[in-house]
Amino acid sequence: MNRSAVLIWGAALVLQGCSSEPSLVSGNKRGSIISSVNVGNKTAASTLADNHCRQYGEVAQITVVDLVGNRVKFLCIER
């Protein structure tokens, strides 16, 4: 594969990552992991975490932001 093809392929992968919405992988009252997180949708991921914890009467505390792995980990803590 030549260099131009590699650059085009890489750009396509980056753009694909920018288009997806964050989603809750799994979770419980202690916290969860959100996938498909990138620089453009960190606010949406934070809102998703807050909404998840709110159902347990708690608030989200982000513990890990891994933009390389496109994940955010959070805990649900008492208000």
C-alpha positions, -999 to +999 in steps of 0.1 A: +000+000+000+014+034-009+017+064+014-012+082-001-035+053+004-024+049+040-031+086+046-066+084+030-074+053+050-062+069+083-083+101+076-114+079+069-109+061+103-106+094+121-137+109+105-156+077+113-147+081+149-159+117+149-194+107+136-204+082+162-223+091+194-211+080+228-229+050+243-231+033+276-213+000+275-229-014+306-234+000+340-248-003+375-252+020+405-215+021+410-206+035+376-199+024+340-178+029+308-189+050+279-176+041+245-172+060+212-159+091+229-138+116+211-128+153+214-160+165+197-184+146+219-169+147+254-198+169+266-223+143+254-205+116+272-205+136+304-243+142+301-248+104+295-228+096+327-248+122+347-281+108+334-271+072+342-261+081+378-292+103+383-314+072+382-297+061+414-299+095+430-262+101+425-239+122+403-212+111+379-175+116+387-153+110+356-123+089+366-106+081+333-107+099+299-090+077+273-093+094+239-069+069+224-092+040+233-123+063+228-136+055+264-146+074+295-149+056+328-170+071+356-182+064+392-216+073+406-211+091+439-235+106+465-245+142+460 
